[in-house]
């Protein structure tokens, strides 16, 4: 559904817009309780038959957009009663980040195979012949039916029916979850098993009922701007193509209108991440580890640690582009508040870690940023280009390509050629956590020794993250053009390479704090 206008898209945009307006205007915040009424005025709604239910759902979406905990139906209180929890400029994300609003869930049926009216009652009954559990039977008209109590959802009947009369049904959120984290509560509604969840957010963008939402820091970012803090935005390269009619120059103008004092391209950190991963690979593989996995995607890294714990040491210790960039900016502007703006929900939890939070103060997705643009009436069709982009810190073309599947590995391969021209680096990559698991299963069997493995949780890469707006194909084309426009292609030619040794020093502390956090999590 991503990239195609829908009522669900409108709901998300309007919630972010209203929360941003509330923060920009300041004053009496008790008017927050009016937002659901202003958004839902009609008695007859296209999206819900019950206007009161829709307002209750909007209330919880607003609460989450304020960064506040979800409230169950049994504990409902006005948002204004606890608005003071959000009316601050320092608030880290508290788990759970991704929340299902139970009374918004349609209680979609779990995975099933159903025989439709297309069944022709054929003589051969191939569906019956291949069923390993004898779950298929015929009625008096010779039409087939499935006994759901016997069916094991193997799908053999589905693939054998010559009339395509057997349909596969699965909850969209569960189908999108590569971790198997979507389960059912006692009323058949979806719930998240947080022991499995890696906060990739794919369930959010695949729920047709807008029943799933993650927490936001829009309110806190705007509060920080409004109170006079120097707030610097570090923008991931996937931003190109996300906003209609928006060029990099127009984005810079728009960000300044929102109140950001400076805008930095996260690709400058991707350059250093690339060089560090190239050195790590050459030093570690195969002498210390059989293969190395990239570290950029936090959901992928979490999946490895949860599903393949024995391989956790194979993940590169290179800092992610977000962390490197934020640290570089913080070093130059120690009193500034740093906002990472990107496509990813999982980055929100990465920024909340002890090893990161002193560098990254806030995380916004592109979708949340769009809400801020709408709140400030910014129209990219008419806004002017920034007069001078010389002060805008640029990354190289290879670093900009991080946003698309295969881009991280391609950058590392290119960097390795500068260090070891004689080495042919073997690479495997996967996007979507289901495919990532298949890749790691091969690695576990020893089929990827000597390889660099690139994993991305979102199908298609960062441009398909939970916080993106545009269709995948359009976003990929925009990133490719942006990459080709870079002044330099190779990460090895980044003008910021002199800061790499400093980053490597920090790596030791980063590793120690990460180990400490994981030990604390294990105790829980």
C-alpha positions in Angstrom: 0.0 0.0 0.0 3.0 2.3 0.4 3.1 5.2 -2.0 -0.6 5.0 -3.0 -3.0 7.5 -1.5 -5.6 6.0 0.8 -7.7 6.9 3.8 -5.1 5.1 6.0 -2.4 7.4 4.6 -4.6 10.5 5.3 -5.1 9.4 8.9 -1.4 9.0 9.6 -0.6 12.3 7.9 -3.3 14.2 9.7 -2.3 12.9 13.1 1.3 13.9 12.6 0.2 17.3 11.2 -2.1 18.0 14.2 0.6 17.0 16.8 3.2 19.2 15.0 0.7 22.1 15.0 0.0 21.6 18.7 3.7 21.8 19.4 4.4 24.8 17.1 1.5 26.8 18.5 2.2 26.0 22.2 -0.1 27.6 24.8 -2.8 25.6 26.5 -2.1 22.0 25.5 -5.4 20.7 26.9 -6.8 21.4 23.5 -5.1 18.1 22.4 -8.3 16.4 23.4 -10.1 18.2 20.5 -7.9 16.7 17.8 -10.0 13.4 17.4 -13.2 15.5 17.1 -11.6 17.9 14.6 -10.4 15.0 12.5 -13.6 13.0 12.7 -16.6 15.3 12.3 -19.0 13.2 10.2 -21.5 10.7 11.4 -21.1 8.5 8.4 -17.5 7.5 7.7 -16.0 5.7 4.8 -13.4 4.0 6.9 -15.4 3.1 10.0 -19.2 2.7 10.6 -18.9 4.0 14.2 -17.8 7.6 14.6 -17.1 7.1 18.3 -14.9 4.1 17.7 -13.0 6.1 15.1 -12.4 8.9 17.5 -11.1 6.5 20.1 -8.7 5.1 17.6 -7.5 8.6 16.6 -7.0 9.3 20.3 -4.6 6.5 20.7 -2.8 7.3 17.5 -2.3 10.9 18.8 -1.1 9.6 22.2 1.5 7.4 20.4 2.5 10.3 18.1 3.2 12.3 21.3 5.6 9.5 22.3 3.3 8.5 25.2 2.3 4.9 26.1 -0.7 3.3 24.6 -3.8 3.2 26.9 -6.1 0.1 26.7 -9.9 0.6 26.5 -10.1 -0.4 30.2 -7.8 2.5 31.3 -8.9 5.3 29.0 -8.1 8.8 30.2 -8.1 12.1 28.2 -4.8 12.8 26.5 -4.6 16.1 28.4 -4.5 14.3 31.7 -1.0 13.1 31.0 0.2 15.6 28.3 2.9 16.7 30.7 4.7 13.4 29.9 5.2 14.6 26.4 5.7 18.4 27.0 9.5 18.0 27.3 12.5 18.2 25.0 14.3 15.1 26.3 12.3 11.9 25.9 13.8 8.6 24.7 11.6 6.0 23.2 10.3 3.5 25.6 9.5 -0.1 24.5 7.2 -1.2 23.1 7.9 1.1 20.2 5.4 -0.6 17.8 1.8 -0.9 19.2 -1.4 -2.6 18.0 -4.5 -0.7 19.0 -6.8 -3.7 19.8 -10.1 -2.0 19.2 -8.9 -0.9 15.8 -7.9 -4.4 14.8 -10.3 -6.2 12.4 -9.4 -9.6 13.9 -8.4 -10.8 10.5 -8.4 -14.6 10.1 -5.0 -16.2 10.6 -3.4 -18.1 7.8 -5.9 -20.3 6.0 -6.5 -22.0 2.7 -10.0 -21.7 1.3 -11.7 -23.3 -1.7 -13.7 -20.7 -3.6 -16.7 -21.0 -6.0 -14.2 -21.4 -8.8 -14.0 -25.1 -7.9 -15.3 -27.1 -10.9 -15.7 -30.4 -9.1 -13.2 -32.1 -11.5 -12.9 -35.9 -11.6 -9.2 -36.1 -10.8 -9.3 -34.0 -7.6 -5.5 -33.2 -7.6 -6.0 -31.1 -4.4 -7.2 -34.2 -2.6 -4.4 -36.3 -3.9 -1.6 -34.1 -2.7 -3.1 -33.3 0.7 -0.9 -35.0 3.3 -3.6 -34.9 6.0 -6.8 -35.9 4.1 -8.2 -32.5 5.0 -10.0 -32.1 1.7 -13.4 -33.7 1.1 -16.2 -33.4 -1.5 -19.9 -32.5 -1.1 -22.8 -34.1 -3.0 -22.1 -31.8 -6.0 -18.5 -33.1 -6.1 -17.2 -29.7 -5.1 -14.2 -29.7 -2.7 -14.0 -28.3 0.8 -11.2 -28.0 3.4 -11.6 -29.3 7.0 -9.7 -26.5 8.8 -9.2 -28.6 11.8 -7.0 -31.0 9.8 -5.3 -28.5 7.4 -1.7 -27.8 8.2 -1.5 -24.9 5.6 1.2 -26.5 3.6 -0.2 -25.0 0.4 0.2 -28.1 -1.8 -3.5 -28.1 -2.8 -3.1 -24.4 -3.7 -0.3 -25.1 -6.2 -2.0 -28.1 -7.8 -5.5 -26.8 -8.5 -5.9 -26.3 -12.3 -8.6 -23.7 -11.8 -6.8 -21.5 -9.2 -9.9 -22.2 -7.0 -8.0 -22.3 -3.8 -7.0 -19.0 -2.2 -4.5 -18.4 0.5 -5.5 -16.0 3.2 -3.2 -14.5 5.8 -3.2 -11.4 8.0 -1.4 -8.7 6.2 0.5 -7.8 9.3 1.6 -11.4 9.9 2.5 -11.9 6.2 4.7 -8.8 6.4 6.4 -9.9 9.6 9.6 -11.8 8.9 10.0 -12.7 12.6 6.7 -14.5 13.2 6.0 -12.0 15.9 2.3 -11.5 15.1 0.1 -13.7 17.2 -3.6 -13.6 18.4 -5.2 -12.5 21.6 -8.1 -14.3 23.3 -10.5 -12.4 20.9 -8.7 -13.3 17.8 -7.1 -9.8 17.4 -3.5 -9.4 16.4 -0.9 -9.0 19.1 2.8 -8.6 19.0 5.2 -11.1 20.7 7.9 -8.6 21.7 10.4 -11.3 22.4 10.5 -11.9 18.6 9.8 -8.3 17.3 12.7 -6.3 16.0 10.6 -3.1 15.4 11.1 -3.1 11.6 7.6 -1.6 11.3 6.6 -3.6 8.3 3.4 -4.5 10.1 2.6 -0.8 10.4 2.5 -0.1 6.7 0.8 -3.4 5.8 -2.2 -3.1 8.1 -5.2 -2.0 6.0 -7.1 -0.8 9.1 -4.5 1.5 10.4 -4.5 -0.4 13.7 -0.8 -0.4 14.2 1.4 2.6 15.0 4.8 3.4 16.5 5.7 6.1 18.9 7.0 9.5 17.6 9.1 12.4 18.8 7.5 15.1 16.6 6.2 16.9 19.6 9.6 16.9 21.4 11.5 18.0 18.3 9.2 20.9 17.7 9.3 21.8 21.4 13.1 21.9 21.2 13.0 24.1 18.2 10.4 26.4 19.7 12.3 26.8 22.9 15.4 28.1 21.0 17.6 25.0 20.9 20.1 24.7 18.1 18.5 21.7 16.3 20.5 20.0 13.5 18.9 17.5 11.1 20.9 14.6 9.8 19.0 13.4 6.8 19.3 9.9 5.4 19.9 9.7 1.6 16.7 7.9 1.0 14.9 11.3 1.4 15.2 12.0 -2.4 12.0 11.3 -4.2 10.0 11.0 -0.9 8.3 14.4 -1.2 6.7 15.4 -4.4 8.4 18.3 -6.3 11.1 18.4 -3.6 14.7 18.8 -4.8 17.6 18.8 -2.3 17.7 22.6 -2.5 14.0 22.8 -1.7 14.3 20.4 1.1 17.0 22.5 2.7 14.8 25.6 2.4 11.9 23.7 3.9 13.9 22.3 6.8 15.1 25.8 7.7 11.4 27.0 7.7 10.6 24.2 10.1 13.3 25.7 12.4 16.3 23.4 11.9 19.5 25.4 12.1 21.5 23.1 9.8 21.0 20.1 7.6 23.6 17.4 7.1 23.6 14.4 4.7 23.9 11.1 6.6 25.8 9.8 3.6 29.0 11.4 5.1 28.7 8.9 7.9 28.0 6.1 5.4 31.3 6.9 3.8 33.2 6.3 7.0 31.1 3.2 7.8 32.1 1.8 4.5 35.8 2.3 5.0 35.5 0.8 8.5 33.6 -2.3 7.3 36.1 -2.8 4.5 39.0 -2.8 7.0 37.0 -5.0 9.4 36.4 -7.5 6.7 40.1 -7.7 5.6 41.2 -8.0 9.2 38.6 -10.5 10.4 37.7 -12.8 7.5 38.6 -15.7 7.4 41.3 -15.5 10.2 38.8 -14.8 13.1 35.3 -15.2 11.6 34.2 -17.3 8.6 32.1 -14.4 7.1 31.1 -10.8 8.1 27.7 -9.3 8.1 27.0 -5.6 7.6 25.9 -3.5 10.6 23.8 -0.7 9.1 20.3 -2.0 9.5 19.3 -2.3 13.2 16.4 -4.6 12.6 18.6 -7.0 10.7 21.2 -6.9 13.4 18.5 -7.6 16.1 17.2 -10.5 14.0 20.7 -12.1 13.9 21.0 -11.8 17.6 17.6 -13.2 18.3 17.4 -15.9 15.7 21.0 -16.8 15.1 22.7 -15.9 18.4 25.8 -17.9 17.6 26.4 -15.5 14.7 26.3 -12.3 16.6 30.1 -12.0 16.5 29.9 -12.0 12.7 28.2 -8.7 12.6 30.6 -5.9 11.8 31.4 -3.6 14.7 31.4 -0.6 12.4 29.2 2.2 13.7 26.1 2.8 11.7 26.0 5.9 9.4 23.4 7.5 11.8 25.8 7.2 14.7 28.9 8.3 12.9 27.2 11.3 11.4 25.6 12.4 14.6 28.9 12.0 16.5 30.7 14.1 13.9 28.1 16.9 14.1 28.0 16.7 17.9 31.7 17.1 18.0 31.5 20.3 15.9 28.4 21.6 17.7 28.5 20.1 21.3 25.4 22.2 22.4 23.2 21.2 19.5 20.3 18.7 19.5 20.7 16.1 16.7 17.7 14.8 14.8 18.1 11.8 12.6 15.6 11.9 9.8 15.2 8.7 7.9 13.0 5.9 6.6 13.2 3.5 9.5 11.2 2.7 12.7 14.0 0.5 14.1 16.3 3.5 14.2 14.2 4.9 17.0 15.2 2.1 19.3 18.8 2.2 18.2 18.9 5.9 19.2 17.6 5.1 22.6 20.5 2.8 23.4 22.9 3.9 26.0 25.7 3.7 23.5 23.9 6.1 21.1 21.7 8.4 23.0 24.4 10.9 23.9 24.8 11.6 20.1 21.3 11.2 18.7 18.6 13.2 20.5 15.6 12.5 18.3 14.6 10.3 15.4 11.9 11.3 12.8 10.7 9.3 9.8 10.0 10.9 6.5 6.3 10.4 7.1 6.5 12.3 10.4 8.5 15.0 8.7 5.8 15.3 6.1 3.4 16.0 8.9 5.6 18.9 10.0 5.7 20.2 6.4 1.9 20.1 6.2 1.6 21.8 9.6 3.7 24.7 8.4 1.9 24.9 5.0 5.1 24.1 3.0 4.3 23.5 -0.7 7.3 22.1 -2.6 5.7 23.2 -5.9 6.2 26.8 -5.0 9.0 26.9 -2.4 12.3 28.4 -3.5 15.6 26.5 -3.9 18.2 27.2 -1.2 20.5 30.0 -2.6 23.7 28.2 -1.6 24.3 24.5 -1.1 28.1 24.9 -0.4 27.6 24.5 3.3 25.5 21.4 2.9 27.7 18.4 3.9 27.6 15.9 1.1 28.4 12.2 0.9 29.8 10.3 -2.0 27.7 8.5 -4.6 28.4 5.0 -3.2 27.3 6.2 0.3 24.1 7.6 -1.1 23.5 4.2 -2.6 23.2 2.7 0.9 19.4 3.4 0.7 18.8 0.7 -1.9 19.2 -3.0 -1.5 22.7 -4.1 -2.4 24.1 -0.6 -1.9 26.0 -1.2 1.3 27.8 -4.3 0.0 28.5 -2.5 -3.3 30.2 0.4 -1.4 32.3 -2.0 0.7 33.4 -4.0 -2.4 34.4 -0.8 -4.1 36.4 0.4 -1.0 38.1 -3.0 -0.7 39.4 -2.6 -4.2 41.2 0.5 -3.2 42.9 -1.4 -0.3 43.4 -4.8 -1.9 43.0 -4.5 -5.7 43.8 -8.2 -6.1 41.0 -9.4 -3.9 37.6 -10.5 -5.4 35.2 -10.0 -2.6 32.3 -12.5 -2.5 29.0 -11.0 -1.6 25.5 -12.2 -0.8 22.6 -9.9 0.1 19.0 -10.3 1.1 16.1 -7.9 1.9 13.1 -8.7 4.0 13.7 -10.7 7.2 12.4 -13.9 5.8 14.9 -13.8 3.0 17.6 -12.7 5.4 17.0 -15.8 7.5 17.4 -18.0 4.4 20.7 -16.3 3.7 21.9 -16.9 7.3 20.8 -20.5 7.2 23.1 -21.0 4.2 25.9 -19.3 6.2 25.3 -21.5 9.2 25.7 -24.5 6.9 29.1 -23.2 5.8 27.9 -22.1 2.4 28.9 -18.5 2.8 32.4 -18.7 4.2 34.6 -15.8 3.0 31.5 -13.7 2.1 30.3 -10.3 3.0 26.6 -10.6 3.9 24.4 -7.6 3.5 21.0 -7.8 5.3 18.2 -5.3 5.2 14.9 -5.9 7.0 12.7 -4.0 4.6 12.1 -5.5 1.2 14.0 -3.4 -1.3 16.1 -1.7 1.3 15.8 1.5 3.3 13.7 3.1 0.6 10.9 0.6 1.7 11.2 1.4 5.4 8.1 1.8 7.5 8.5 5.6 7.5 8.7 6.1 3.8 6.1 7.6 1.5 6.8 6.9 -2.1 6.4 3.7 -4.1 9.5 1.5 -4.1 10.2 1.8 -7.9 10.0 5.6 -7.8 12.2 5.9 -4.7 14.9 3.6 -6.2 15.0 5.7 -9.4 15.4 8.9 -7.4 18.2 7.5 -5.2 20.0 6.3 -8.3 19.9 9.8 -9.9 21.0 11.3 -6.6 23.9 8.9 -6.4 25.0 9.8 -9.9 24.9 13.5 -9.1 27.5 13.2 -6.4 30.8 15.0 -6.9 32.7 11.9 -5.9 31.6 8.2 -6.4 34.0 6.3 -4.1 33.8 6.4 -0.3 37.6 6.2 -0.3 37.6 9.8 -1.6 35.4 11.2 1.2 36.8 14.5 2.5 35.9 13.4 6.0 38.2 10.3 6.2 40.5 12.2 8.6 37.8 11.6 11.3 37.8 7.8 10.9 40.6 7.1 13.5 38.5 9.0 16.1 35.5 6.9 15.2 37.5 3.7 15.6 38.5 4.8 19.1 34.9 5.3 20.0 34.2 1.8 18.7 35.7 0.3 21.9 33.4 2.2 24.2 30.4 1.5 21.8 31.2 -2.3 22.1 31.4 -2.2 25.9 28.1 -0.3 26.3 26.4 -2.6 23.8 27.6 -5.7 25.7 26.3 -4.1 28.9 22.9 -3.4 27.5 22.6 -6.9 26.1 23.5 -8.4 29.5 20.8 -6.2 31.2 18.3 -7.3 28.5 19.2 -11.0 29.1 18.5 -10.6 32.8 15.0 -9.3 32.0 
